Amino acid sequence: MFGEAADLWMVFWWVAQLCIVGVSVEGIPPWACPQNCECLHELLTVNCSSCHLNSVPESIHKNTKYLGLANNQLNTLRKHQFSELEQLEELDLSENMLTVIEVQAFSGLQNLLILRIARNRLKIILVGVFSGLQSLRLLDISKNEILVFLNDMFYEMPSLQKLAVNENDLVFISNHAFSGLLYLQELNLDGYNLTSVPTEALSQLPRLVRLHFCHTGLTVLPNNSFRQLTQLRELTLSHWNRLDTLLPNSLIGLNLTSLTLSNCNLSAVPYTSLRHLAYLLYLDLSYNPITSIQPNLLRDLLQLQEFHLVGGNLQRVEPGAFRGLVHIRLFNVSLNQLSTLVETVFQSVQTLQVLRLDGNPLACDCRLFWVLQRHMHLLTDGQPPICTTPVQVQGRAFQEFTESELPVLFICRQAHILNREKQEVHVDEGQTVLFLCQVDGDPSPSIIWVSPQRTLVPTTGRIRVLSNGTLEVRYVQLQDSGVYYCFASNVAGNDSIFVSLWVRRFVTSLSRNRSAHFFLDGWSFTSNNPPVNSSYDAQPFPFDLKTLLVAVTIGLLSFLSSVAVCFIFMFFWSQSRGQIKHTATIDFVPHSTGAGSGGGRTRMETGRFTMKLI
């Protein structure tokens, strides 16, 4: 009894060994591999990529979990094409020549998790093509030629989490194209030919977390563009090359943590559209023609940690631009036109870990001293900044400066007004006055003028500040009288002067310019009056109202007299005796037509004309 049991045990052991050897020994596969394909039986994978296949191989084992058919010449997928591969989890059909996928081509693949059909020639996908894919998590149909998304096109994929449909030729997305995708978390979408944001279609995705919407020709992002996407956290709007406006409520209802608005046409930071994004951590405005960042307009982004504005036209970041934002740790403004970045831009630089200033024409003076003195470790990311000015440090990278050089080279000169002589002008109404305010300092000081009413003088209008800092008052009026102040300031200090303007009321005088044209009192037709405090002292000529009235009266009397004579002549002619004549011939003697020199005779001519009485 015991011997028979031992024999049976030995037989069982040998059978088990043979089975193990059959699975593991190379060259003895447990199932056949399709011709020209590579199979890993232990991993249950079949790779038939780049095998010049015109059709799907028929000898694929039913237990295969991965099937690679990429980079072949497949043109059509028939109905129930993969129905026998019930255990398949990943199918790659990328880079083929697919133009037709029949309805239910993927039926039976109830365990499929990943389906890739990118880089084919599909123009339309019929409703029902994806039926049966109950477990699918990722679908990639990018880089095809799809024109429209039909209603319920993805309806039978309730487990789908990521959908890539970017780089197609979409011209229309129906309102219910994404219906049924209740658990979709990530959508990659391009809108090359779309004429509007598919707001209604996107509202069918209640659990969407990441949206990448790129390449559209839209110029405006309308209000409520992404309504009902309450779970959205990452929004990327990239390569909207004509987008120059975000309406105030275009991002309303979103609780974003990451926002990218890159490669657009924004000329200013869309402050109003961003104001409610209190949870935003990451903001990227790179490759927009933004020229400045204004102070105190980003104060609502309390949680912001990273700010990127690379490759724009940024010329100035105003002091206080990031005031109130205490969590900033990365600030990237490389490849712009910045000459400096003052420390007061930030609420505190203590949290700043990475600062990118490379690719800017930096002026290495006291305004950048804080970067090198206190935060040299900030420059470890990316290329180090290089000085453009002044001449003594031109071309030197920040990392080349030693601690001892910084107090000597990174200095500024206080703003100083050069012309300090007294400027006081007394002038009649209607003249133009110029007041100089010449300044010196490093960096170049800014100049402002303050009016007697304690208001800033603008750069346009009748009273304005010219580009060189000169105050111009054109056609002065009585209310312009008073004291004006010029203030020059830079980071090293400020300076000021005051000037006085006193305007006299213009009084007409008959003795002034008697031979001149007539002018009304206080009027001037001279469009380019020279300033009274210049070398040219011409005065405008006023109208003499009395003389004008006399001239008008004389002319009117002459005209009325001529008319009266004509009527009298016609009256007496009509009252003459005899037959009434309807015509009258009048002889007249004209003036002489010439005179001979040296007392010669003057030739006279007679004339005649006939007048008809009606």
SULLIN-V834488 format. One record per residue. N is the residue number from 1. RES is the residue in one letter. OMEGA is omega as a letter, one per 30 degrees, with the letter a starting at -180 (NA if undefined). D_CENTER is the distance of its C-alpha to the mean C-alpha in Angstrom with 2 decimals. Layout:
N:RES:OMEGA:D_CENTER + N:RES:OMEGA:D_CENTER
This chain:
1:M:a:92.97 + 2:F:l:91.10 + 3:G:l:91.23 + 4:E:l:89.73 + 5:A:l:86.84 + 6:A:l:86.20 + 7:D:l:86.17 + 8:L:l:83.69 + 9:W:l:81.42 + 10:M:l:81.58 + 11:V:a:80.73 + 12:F:a:77.72 + 13:W:l:76.51 + 14:W:l:76.76 + 15:V:l:74.91 + 16:A:l:72.05 + 17:Q:l:71.94 + 18:L:l:71.89 + 19:C:a:68.93 + 20:I:l:66.98 + 21:V:a:67.82 + 22:G:a:66.84 + 23:V:a:63.30 + 24:S:a:62.68 + 25:V:a:64.49 + 26:E:l:62.32 + 27:G:l:63.47 + 28:I:a:64.83 + 29:P:l:61.89 + 30:P:l:62.60 + 31:W:a:60.95 + 32:A:l:60.20 + 33:C:l:56.91 + 34:P:a:55.55 + 35:Q:l:56.23 + 36:N:l:53.76 + 37:C:l:51.87 + 38:E:a:51.73 + 39:C:l:52.95 + 40:L:a:53.02 + 41:H:a:55.65 + 42:E:a:55.44 + 43:L:a:51.73 + 44:L:a:52.34 + 45:T:l:49.67 + 46:V:a:49.83 + 47:N:l:47.46 + 48:C:a:47.75 + 49:S:l:44.48 + 50:S:l:44.61 + 51:C:l:48.11 + 52:H:a:47.59 + 53:L:l:48.50 + 54:N:a:48.53 + 55:S:a:49.38 + 56:V:l:49.43 + 57:P:a:52.58 + 58:E:a:55.27 + 59:S:l:56.98 + 60:I:a:54.35 + 61:H:a:56.07 + 62:K:l:55.46 + 63:N:a:54.73 + 64:T:l:51.74 + 65:K:l:48.74 + 66:Y:l:46.28 + 67:L:l:46.17 + 68:G:l:44.02 + 69:L:a:43.86 + 70:A:l:40.67 + 71:N:l:40.49 + 72:N:a:43.35 + 73:Q:l:43.92 + 74:L:a:44.16 + 75:N:a:43.52 + 76:T:l:44.66 + 77:L:a:45.24 + 78:R:l:48.23 + 79:K:a:49.05 + 80:H:a:50.33 + 81:Q:a:49.43 + 82:F:a:49.42 + 83:S:a:51.67 + 84:E:a:54.17 + 85:L:a:51.71 + 86:E:a:51.75 + 87:Q:a:51.07 + 88:L:l:47.95 + 89:E:l:44.98 + 90:E:a:42.49 + 91:L:a:42.15 + 92:D:l:40.00 + 93:L:a:39.74 + 94:S:l:36.66 + 95:E:l:36.57 + 96:N:l:39.24 + 97:M:a:39.49 + 98:L:l:39.60 + 99:T:a:39.18 + 100:V:l:41.36 + 101:I:a:41.81 + 102:E:l:44.57 + 103:V:a:44.67 + 104:Q:l:46.14 + 105:A:a:45.73 + 106:F:l:45.08 + 107:S:a:47.70 + 108:G:a:49.94 + 109:L:a:47.31 + 110:Q:l:47.44 + 111:N:a:46.83 + 112:L:a:43.84 + 113:L:a:40.97 + 114:I:l:38.60 + 115:L:a:38.04 + 116:R:l:35.96 + 117:I:a:35.64 + 118:A:l:32.54 + 119:R:l:32.40 + 120:N:a:34.80 + 121:R:a:34.84 + 122:L:l:34.80 + 123:K:l:33.48 + 124:I:l:34.68 + 125:I:a:36.19 + 126:L:l:38.86 + 127:V:a:39.43 + 128:G:l:42.10 + 129:V:a:41.23 + 130:F:l:40.39 + 131:S:l:43.31 + 132:G:a:45.44 + 133:L:a:42.79 + 134:Q:a:43.44 + 135:S:a:42.69 + 136:L:l:39.60 + 137:R:a:36.93 + 138:L:l:34.51 + 139:L:l:33.77 + 140:D:l:31.76 + 141:I:a:31.38 + 142:S:l:28.23 + 143:K:l:27.97 + 144:N:l:30.23 + 145:E:a:29.87 + 146:I:a:29.99 + 147:L:a:28.94 + 148:V:l:29.62 + 149:F:a:30.33 + 150:L:l:33.41 + 151:N:l:34.59 + 152:D:a:36.36 + 153:M:a:35.48 + 154:F:a:35.40 + 155:Y:a:37.82 + 156:E:l:40.66 + 157:M:a:38.81 + 158:P:a:39.00 + 159:S:a:38.67 + 160:L:a:35.49 + 161:Q:l:33.07 + 162:K:a:30.55 + 163:L:l:29.39 + 164:A:l:27.47 + 165:V:a:26.60 + 166:N:l:23.57 + 167:E:l:23.52 + 168:N:a:25.52 + 169:D:a:25.21 + 170:L:l:24.84 + 171:V:a:24.70 + 172:F:l:26.11 + 173:I:a:26.72 + 174:S:a:29.53 + 175:N:a:29.48 + 176:H:a:32.15 + 177:A:a:31.28 + 178:F:a:30.92 + 179:S:a:33.85 + 180:G:a:36.36 + 181:L:a:33.97 + 182:L:a:34.80 + 183:Y:l:34.42 + 184:L:a:31.36 + 185:Q:a:29.30 + 186:E:l:26.76 + 187:L:l:25.01 + 188:N:a:23.09 + 189:L:l:21.64 + 190:D:a:19.77 + 191:G:a:18.90 + 192:Y:a:18.78 + 193:N:l:20.58 + 194:L:a:20.02 + 195:T:l:19.11 + 196:S:l:18.53 + 197:V:a:18.37 + 198:P:a:22.07 + 199:T:a:22.39 + 200:E:l:26.17 + 201:A:a:26.85 + 202:L:a:24.98 + 203:S:l:26.96 + 204:Q:a:30.05 + 205:L:a:29.14 + 206:P:a:30.29 + 207:R:a:30.52 + 208:L:a:27.26 + 209:V:a:26.11 + 210:R:l:23.50 + 211:L:l:21.06 + 212:H:a:19.13 + 213:F:a:17.24 + 214:C:l:15.64 + 215:H:l:15.08 + 216:T:l:14.45 + 217:G:a:13.51 + 218:L:l:12.38 + 219:T:a:9.73 + 220:V:l:10.50 + 221:L:a:11.93 + 222:P:l:15.18 + 223:N:l:17.35 + 224:N:a:19.87 + 225:S:a:18.35 + 226:F:a:20.36 + 227:R:l:23.31 + 228:Q:l:26.57 + 229:L:a:25.09 + 230:T:a:26.65 + 231:Q:a:27.48 + 232:L:a:24.02 + 233:R:a:23.28 + 234:E:l:20.81 + 235:L:l:17.70 + 236:T:l:15.64 + 237:L:a:12.79 + 238:S:l:12.26 + 239:H:l:11.52 + 240:W:a:9.89 + 241:N:a:8.84 + 242:R:a:8.11 + 243:L:l:6.57 + 244:D:a:4.31 + 245:T:l:7.04 + 246:L:l:9.42 + 247:L:a:12.72 + 248:P:a:14.82 + 249:N:a:17.24 + 250:S:a:15.29 + 251:L:a:16.57 + 252:I:l:19.77 + 253:G:a:22.96 + 254:L:l:21.65 + 255:N:a:23.24 + 256:L:l:21.00 + 257:T:l:21.95 + 258:S:l:19.22 + 259:L:l:15.56 + 260:T:l:13.34 + 261:L:a:9.69 + 262:S:l:9.62 + 263:N:l:8.91 + 264:C:a:5.94 + 265:N:a:3.21 + 266:L:l:1.12 + 267:S:l:3.45 + 268:A:l:5.95 + 269:V:a:7.98 + 270:P:a:8.90 + 271:Y:a:12.42 + 272:T:a:14.18 + 273:S:a:13.47 + 274:L:a:14.70 + 275:R:a:17.65 + 276:H:a:20.26 + 277:L:a:19.75 + 278:A:a:22.77 + 279:Y:a:23.78 + 280:L:l:20.62 + 281:L:a:21.79 + 282:Y:l:19.01 + 283:L:a:15.24 + 284:D:l:13.16 + 285:L:a:9.49 + 286:S:l:10.43 + 287:Y:l:9.09 + 288:N:l:5.46 + 289:P:l:5.57 + 290:I:a:6.37 + 291:T:a:9.66 + 292:S:l:11.70 + 293:I:a:12.95 + 294:Q:a:15.13 + 295:P:l:18.64 + 296:N:a:20.05 + 297:L:l:17.01 + 298:L:a:17.21 + 299:R:a:20.96 + 300:D:l:21.28 + 301:L:a:20.35 + 302:L:a:23.95 + 303:Q:a:24.46 + 304:L:a:21.47 + 305:Q:a:22.91 + 306:E:l:20.27 + 307:F:l:16.88 + 308:H:l:15.00 + 309:L:a:12.19 + 310:V:l:13.56 + 311:G:l:12.75 + 312:G:l:9.77 + 313:N:a:10.36 + 314:L:a:11.77 + 315:Q:a:14.64 + 316:R:l:16.01 + 317:V:a:16.65 + 318:E:l:18.69 + 319:P:a:22.11 + 320:G:a:22.25 + 321:A:a:18.65 + 322:F:l:20.34 + 323:R:a:23.46 + 324:G:a:25.32 + 325:L:a:23.93 + 326:V:a:27.18 + 327:H:a:26.53 + 328:I:l:23.90 + 329:R:l:25.48 + 330:L:l:22.78 + 331:F:a:20.09 + 332:N:l:18.33 + 333:V:a:16.20 + 334:S:l:17.79 + 335:L:l:16.73 + 336:N:a:14.79 + 337:Q:a:16.13 + 338:L:l:17.89 + 339:S:l:21.37 + 340:T:l:22.51 + 341:L:a:22.15 + 342:V:a:24.69 + 343:E:a:26.59 + 344:T:l:25.92 + 345:V:a:22.30 + 346:F:l:23.98 + 347:Q:l:26.54 + 348:S:l:28.74 + 349:V:a:28.53 + 350:Q:a:31.53 + 351:T:a:29.67 + 352:L:a:27.29 + 353:Q:a:28.44 + 354:V:l:25.86 + 355:L:l:23.86 + 356:R:l:21.90 + 357:L:a:21.44 + 358:D:l:22.43 + 359:G:l:20.76 + 360:N:l:20.03 + 361:P:a:22.13 + 362:L:l:23.98 + 363:A:a:26.52 + 364:C:l:29.37 + 365:D:a:30.92 + 366:C:a:31.92 + 367:R:l:28.40 + 368:L:a:28.25 + 369:F:a:31.92 + 370:W:a:31.27 + 371:V:a:29.57 + 372:L:a:32.65 + 373:Q:a:35.30 + 374:R:a:34.52 + 375:H:a:32.19 + 376:M:l:32.98 + 377:H:l:32.89 + 378:L:a:29.12 + 379:L:a:28.80 + 380:T:a:30.57 + 381:D:l:27.49 + 382:G:a:26.00 + 383:Q:l:26.76 + 384:P:l:27.99 + 385:P:a:26.10 + 386:I:a:27.70 + 387:C:l:28.47 + 388:T:l:27.36 + 389:T:f:29.23 + 390:P:a:31.94 + 391:V:a:34.29 + 392:Q:l:36.77 + 393:V:a:34.41 + 394:Q:l:32.16 + 395:G:a:31.61 + 396:R:l:33.05 + 397:A:a:31.49 + 398:F:a:31.47 + 399:Q:a:34.08 + 400:E:a:36.53 + 401:F:l:37.11 + 402:T:a:40.23 + 403:E:a:40.78 + 404:S:a:43.07 + 405:E:a:40.57 + 406:L:a:37.83 + 407:P:a:39.56 + 408:V:a:40.45 + 409:L:a:37.26 + 410:F:a:34.50 + 411:I:l:35.50 + 412:C:l:34.17 + 413:R:a:36.03 + 414:Q:l:35.99 + 415:A:a:34.59 + 416:H:l:37.52 + 417:I:a:37.99 + 418:L:a:40.26 + 419:N:a:41.69 + 420:R:l:43.72 + 421:E:a:46.30 + 422:K:l:46.79 + 423:Q:l:44.76 + 424:E:a:46.46 + 425:V:l:46.39 + 426:H:a:48.61 + 427:V:l:47.56 + 428:D:l:48.27 + 429:E:l:45.77 + 430:G:a:43.54 + 431:Q:l:43.11 + 432:T:a:40.04 + 433:V:l:40.08 + 434:L:l:38.21 + 435:F:a:38.32 + 436:L:l:37.47 + 437:C:a:35.86 + 438:Q:a:35.88 + 439:V:l:34.77 + 440:D:l:35.12 + 441:G:l:33.95 + 442:D:g:32.14 + 443:P:a:29.23 + 444:S:a:28.67 + 445:P:l:29.24 + 446:S:a:27.04 + 447:I:l:28.96 + 448:I:l:29.12 + 449:W:l:31.77 + 450:V:a:33.33 + 451:S:l:35.23 + 452:P:l:38.76 + 453:Q:l:37.25 + 454:R:l:35.42 + 455:T:l:31.92 + 456:L:l:29.25 + 457:V:a:29.37 + 458:P:l:26.01 + 459:T:l:24.94 + 460:T:l:25.44 + 461:G:a:28.46 + 462:R:l:32.21 + 463:I:a:32.35 + 464:R:l:29.56 + 465:V:l:28.92 + 466:L:a:28.56 + 467:S:l:26.53 + 468:N:l:29.75 + 469:G:l:30.48 + 470:T:l:33.07 + 471:L:l:33.60 + 472:E:l:34.23 + 473:V:a:36.11 + 474:R:l:36.68 + 475:Y:a:39.55 + 476:V:l:40.73 + 477:Q:a:42.09 + 478:L:a:44.60 + 479:Q:l:42.04 + 480:D:a:40.22 + 481:S:l:43.23 + 482:G:a:42.95 + 483:V:l:41.80 + 484:Y:a:38.30 + 485:Y:l:37.07 + 486:C:l:34.93 + 487:F:l:33.48 + 488:A:a:32.34 + 489:S:l:31.08 + 490:N:a:29.79 + 491:V:a:30.13 + 492:A:a:33.82 + 493:G:a:34.87 + 494:N:a:34.85 + 495:D:a:37.13 + 496:S:l:37.77 + 497:I:l:39.96 + 498:F:l:40.86 + 499:V:a:41.85 + 500:S:l:43.86 + 501:L:l:43.60 + 502:W:a:46.52 + 503:V:l:46.48 + 504:R:l:49.80 + 505:R:a:50.32 + 506:F:l:51.19 + 507:V:a:54.88 + 508:T:l:56.12 + 509:S:a:59.17 + 510:L:a:61.43 + 511:S:a:62.46 + 512:R:l:58.97 + 513:N:a:58.34 + 514:R:a:61.05 + 515:S:a:60.38 + 516:A:l:56.62 + 517:H:l:54.87 + 518:F:l:54.94 + 519:F:l:52.09 + 520:L:a:51.64 + 521:D:l:51.89 + 522:G:l:48.62 + 523:W:l:46.81 + 524:S:l:45.34 + 525:F:l:44.15 + 526:T:a:43.14 + 527:S:a:39.34 + 528:N:l:39.23 + 529:N:l:41.68 + 530:P:l:42.08 + 531:P:a:41.81 + 532:V:l:45.18 + 533:N:l:44.96 + 534:S:a:44.63 + 535:S:l:47.55 + 536:Y:a:47.54 + 537:D:l:49.21 + 538:A:l:49.32 + 539:Q:l:49.68 + 540:P:a:48.60 + 541:F:l:51.52 + 542:P:l:52.03 + 543:F:l:53.58 + 544:D:a:57.33 + 545:L:a:57.58 + 546:K:l:61.41 + 547:T:l:61.69 + 548:L:l:59.21 + 549:L:l:61.25 + 550:V:a:64.51 + 551:A:l:63.08 + 552:V:a:61.82 + 553:T:l:65.21 + 554:I:l:67.22 + 555:G:a:65.15 + 556:L:l:65.50 + 557:L:l:69.30 + 558:S:a:69.69 + 559:F:a:67.89 + 560:L:l:70.00 + 561:S:l:73.23 + 562:S:l:72.55 + 563:V:l:71.92 + 564:A:l:75.13 + 565:V:a:77.29 + 566:C:l:76.13 + 567:F:l:76.97 + 568:I:l:80.43 + 569:F:a:81.24 + 570:M:a:80.37 + 571:F:a:82.46 + 572:F:l:85.65 + 573:W:a:85.36 + 574:S:a:85.29 + 575:Q:a:88.38 + 576:S:a:90.60 + 577:R:l:93.94 + 578:G:a:94.65 + 579:Q:a:92.43 + 580:I:l:88.79 + 581:K:a:87.06 + 582:H:l:83.55 + 583:T:l:82.95 + 584:A:l:83.71 + 585:T:a:84.07 + 586:I:l:83.36 + 587:D:l:84.39 + 588:F:l:82.56 + 589:V:a:82.81 + 590:P:l:79.50 + 591:H:a:78.81 + 592:S:a:80.04 + 593:T:l:77.87 + 594:G:l:78.89 + 595:A:l:81.47 + 596:G:l:83.54 + 597:S:l:83.41 + 598:G:l:86.44 + 599:G:l:87.62 + 600:G:a:87.58 + 601:R:l:88.00 + 602:T:a:85.12 + 603:R:a:84.62 + 604:M:l:84.25 + 605:E:l:83.13 + 606:T:a:83.82 + 607:G:l:81.58 + 608:R:l:81.85 + 609:F:a:79.52 + 610:T:l:80.20 + 611:M:a:78.58 + 612:K:l:78.76 + 613:L:a:79.24 + 614:I:NA:77.70
